[in-house]
Amino acid sequence: MERLKEDIEELKREIKRIWAHLSLGGAPPEVALKKRGFRLASSCPQAGLIYPQAEGEVEKFYEHMKRYSFRLLLRDIVKLANGFRKDDLTHYCSIEAVSTYLGFLLAAGIIEEKGKGVYGLLPVVDNFGGTLEWFVAQVFQREFASPASWGIRLLETEQGGDYDVIAQVEGRIVYVEVKSSPPKNIYQEMVGEFLSRTQELRPNLAIFLTDTHLRLEDKINKLFKWELEKRGKGTVEMEKLREGIFSLGKGIMIINSKPDLVANLAFCLRHFFGFLDR
């Protein structure tokens, strides 16, 4: 009986997702991938997500996710999932902001109070990456009216076939590699994997997004330079479009989330479609 209930809930989520894509006036990116000859293993996984359990809290959760301080707080909560106090979460937020966020997380059923002033994550997840991928896919759907999916796994690919977010924008395929870790935890092989997946998928636009307010020039851009030179691309010309946004030609962009993740993605799209002065 429990298995049947789970299957019904999964079917409800799938129907809801299909209707959401239809309301955007376009087919989900999985359809475009199939048309390119790719075989899909899975997409939009629910497991491993930090997600509201309470009815009617998804909209509020999405709005909170737009705030960098809230995303950083959730990263801390993941690390301390089995037991944390307010004071454990003040690295990037005031105690007042932490209290507000925890109040929402309790109401949404994302955390529970385990003891006096001690909280725990419901359920415990290994990392924040999947939730950030879900959020970026939601940004494409809600802010840019473009069908998007996260956690896509493709079969029979040479580069592993794991794509964080794929969106279909005005008939173009946009691939976003989403890094929730700070730059110090991003390495050259990760950049290499992104470039290899981009080469195999051949999206119209590929974006390497690091969810940080730190400068990209100090490490991330250097990793791209070293990786491309290793691949025999010669001198790498990286153009600074504005603070925190760089391009490698027209088809690849490297961005952070300062001052705002949604605004930076919007800038990338406007630049790609030629709505900004070059």
C-alpha positions, -999 to +999 in steps of 0.1 A: +000+000+000+028+024+009+045+017-025+012+025-043+009+058-024+044+067-034+037+058-070+005+080-070+024+109-055+051+106-081+025+105-109+009+136-095+043+154-095+049+143-131+015+155-143+020+188-125+054+191-142+040+184-177+012+209-172+038+235-161+058+229-193+026+232-214+016+264-197+050+279-208+041+272-244+069+249-252+080+213-250+103+203-221+140+201-229+139+163-228+120+164-261+146+185-277+173+162-264+155+132-280+153+150-313+191+154-312+194+116-308+202+115-271+186+088-249+174+100-215+180+080-183+163+103-158+156+139-150+142+162-123+150+138-094+131+145-062+154+126-039+181+148-022+161+180-025+155+204+003+118+211-004+088+223+015+066+195+030+038+218+040+011+227+016+014+261-002+049+270+009+068+263-024+063+299-037+077+314-005+106+289-006+114+300-042+114+336-033+136+330-003+160+310-026+166+342-046+185+356-016+222+347-014+221+348+024+193+322+025+212+299+002+243+302+023+223+295+054+209+263+038+245+252+029+253+255+066+222+236+076+231+207+053+265+205+070+249+205+105+218+186+094+214+164+125+215+192+150+221+230+150+212+261+169+206+297+157+241+307+167+256+281+143+241+299+113+253+334+118+283+332+095+266+352+068+233+364+085+224+385+115+207+366+143+175+384+134+177+371+098+185+336+110+154+337+133+132+348+103+146+321+080+142+294+107+106+305+113+098+299+077+117+266+075+098+253+105+064+264+090+074+248+056+083+215+072+119+217+060+133+216+095+120+203+129+127+213+165+145+184+181+149+199+215+150+233+232+166+256+206+180+226+186+169+220+150+173+192+125+169+190+087+139+170+072+150+148+056+188+148+059+205+154+025+241+149+014+246+183-002+229+215-014+237+210-051+205+193-061+184+220-045+203+248-062+199+230-096+161+228-089+161+265-082+180+275-114+155+254-134+127+272-117+143+306-125+142+297-162+105+286-159+092+314-137+114+344-148+121+336-184+090+316-194+112+288-207+108+250-200+137+237-179+147+205-162+174+197-137+195+166-128+194+153-163+212+120-170+218+109-206+227+074-217+255+063-240+276+094-238+313+097-236+314+123-209+292+108-182+259+123-194+252+143-162+238+178-169+227+200-140+202+222-158+190+223-194+165+248-206+149+255-240+148+292-246+133+305-279+140+271-294+177+272-283+192+248-258+208+264-228+230+243-205+239+255-170+265+239-149+257+248-113+283+249-086+271+254-050+306+252-035+328+282-031+357+287-056+382+271-033+364+238-037+363+239-075+391+223-094+405+222-130+390+187-137+355+201-129+361+228-156+373+201-179+342+180-174+320+210-181+338+218-214+337+181-224+300+179-217+294+211-236+314+198-266+293+166-266+259+182-261+266+213-283+241+236-267+235+270-282+246+285-249+265+270-220+269+288-186+292+279-158+276+293-127+294+295-094+270+306-066+294+330-050+299+367-045+337+363-047+357+374-077+360+349-105+393+363-117+412+349-087+406+312-095+377+302-117+389+321-148+424+308-144+411+272-143+394+278-176+425+294-191+447+264-179+422+238-191+418+253-226+456+258-230+460+221-220+436+212-248+458+231-273+435+261-277+464+285-276+460+319-260+426+322-244+406+353-250+382+358-221+360+389-224+347+406-193+311+416-200+305+432-166+315+425-130+312+387-124+302+378-160+327+366-186+324+351-221+345+326-241+332+335-275+294+338-279+286+302-267+301+299-233+297+322-203+312+321-168+293+338-141+289+343-103+258+353-084+268+388-074+248+410-070+219+387-080+217+352-095+185+358-114+198+392-128+230+376-140+212+348-158+190+374-174+220+394-185+235+362-202+203+357-221+201+393-233+237+392-244+233+359-262+202+371-281+219+403-290+199+428-270+229+444-255+255+467-271+287+447-279 
